[in-house]
Amino acid sequence: MSSTSLGRVGAGLGLTLLLGLAASGGVRAHGPQHHHGSAPAAAKKEQKPWGIAGDARAVSRTVDIAMGDDMRFKPDRIEVREGQTLRLVVRNRGQLLHEIVIGTRAELDTHAALMKKHPGMEHDEPYMAHVNPGQRGEIVWHFNRAGEFDFACLIPGHYEAGMVGRLVVRPARP
């Protein structure tokens, strides 16, 4: 299923652009093939409730996140100040494909349900990284909205097993 078709499915996920992830060959979509050729496109800046794709030159902090076959993220809680741009470096310590997707609980629930129906669906957004075993991926994200958000691995079975984390974006100081 193409990302354009997914948009028509109506999940409100806006799954229409290719994510420019920095990884050492370990980043891929849910399906077995790579998207749109071998070179990723630059991330489109689309405002989401949890922020917007960040500029690598504006990164103020890097957070290392491990994920593994125990279906857990370490750390599973990240605090950030509104206005910060973070580089999330995700390392897959397991033997299975894992991913990290940032969003609201409602968006993650909807996306997880779609992935159950279409396990081979291909999509990439600037707020997600798919990482093969032993590899790493990155998300550069600008947190310009205060609130509490989530991140999760939405590969069927992983989300249900509790592979989730929390992002707390504190309001900017006056």
N, C-alpha and C positions, 0 to 999 in steps of 0.2 A: 504494500500500500504506500503510495507516495505521500509526502508531507502535505501536498496540496489537497489530496483526497482526505487526509486526516482533518484538515481545517474544515472541510465540508461536513465531516462527521459531526461537527458541532461541539466538540469538547471545549471550545473556547481556549485552546492551548496555543494557538498561533504557531503551530509547528511547521514553519515554512522556510526556515533559513538554515544554512550550514554553519556550524560552530567552528570558529577558528581556535582550536585547542593546541596548546604546546605540549607535545608528548613525544616520547621516544619510540614512535611506531606502535604504541600500545592502545591507542584510542580508536574505537570503532562504534558503529551503530548497533542496534539490537539484531539486525539481520546479518547474514554472513558476508555481505559485500560492503565496500566503502561507498560513500555517497558522491554523486556528481563528479566523478573523476578522482584523481589522487590528491589534488591540492585543495585544502579547505579555504573557504571564502572568509572574509572579515566579518565579524559579528555585527549585525544590525542593531542599532540603539533603539530599543523598544521599551518604554516605561512599563514596569510591572509593579504590582503592589509592594513587592519586596525589594525594588530597586531597578537598576538599569545596567546593561553591560558596561564594564569599566575599561578605562584606558590604562594599559600596562605602565605607562610613564607616571601615572598618578597613584600607584600602589603605595600605601602607607604601612602595610603590615602583611606578612605572609603567615598563613596558618597551615600546618601540616596535618593531614587527616589520613589515618590508616583505616582500611576497610578489609574485611576478611570473611572467610567462610563460616565464622561464628555468627554471621549476620549482624554485626555491630560496627559502628563507626567509633573511632577513638581520636579525638574527643567526640562526644555526642552532644555537646553544648558549646556554642560559640557566642561570645558577647562582642558587640561592635558598637561604635558610636555613629550615629546618623551623620552622613557626609563622608565617611571613610570609604576608601577603595581597598579591597582585600584581594590577595592572590590566595586562592585555596588550592593547595597542592595535595592531590589525592593519590595515595599509593595502595595498590591492590596487593595485599599480602597473602591472598588466598589462591585457590586452584580454579576458581570459577570466575566468569565475567561478572563484574559489579559495576555500578554506576552511582553517581550522586546527582540528584536533581533538587534544586532549590525552589520553594514555592509556598503557597498557603496550603493548609491541610486539605481544603476543598479541591484545589487544583491537583494536588498529589493523588487524592482519592480518585478523581476523574481519570487522570493519566494512567494510574495503576489498573483501573477497570478496562481501559482501552487496550493496554498491553496484554491483559489476559485474553481478550478477544482476538487480538492481532499480535501474537508473540514475535513475529518476524518483522514488525513495522520498523521502518527507517525514519529517523528524525534526529536532529541536533539543534540545540538552542544554546545561547550563550550562558544559560544558567544550569547546564548539565554537562557531565563528562562520563563517558563510557570507557572503562579501563580493563584491559585484559589482565590475566594473572601475571604477577611479577612486574607490571608496568606502572606508569604514573600518568596522570593527566592534570590539567589546571583549569580553573575558572577564575577569571578576573571580573569582579563584580563591585559596582558602586552602590552602597547602601544609602540611598537618599530618602528613605522613608522609615520612620520609627515604627516599631511594632515587634510582635513575636511571629516568627515564621518557622518553617520546617525545612529539613533536607532529608532525602530518603533514597534508597535503592529501589526502583520500581520494577525490576526484573521479576516476573511472576514467581511468587513464593517468598521472595526476599523481604518485601514490604510487610507481608502478612507475618513473617517470622520476627518482625520488630526491628528491621534495619532502617531506623529513623534517628534523626537528631533534631536539635532545636537551635534556632538562630534568634538571639535577642538583640534588637537594634535599639539602643538607648537614644533618647532625643539629644540633639546637639546642645551643647552648653550655650546659654544666652549670652 
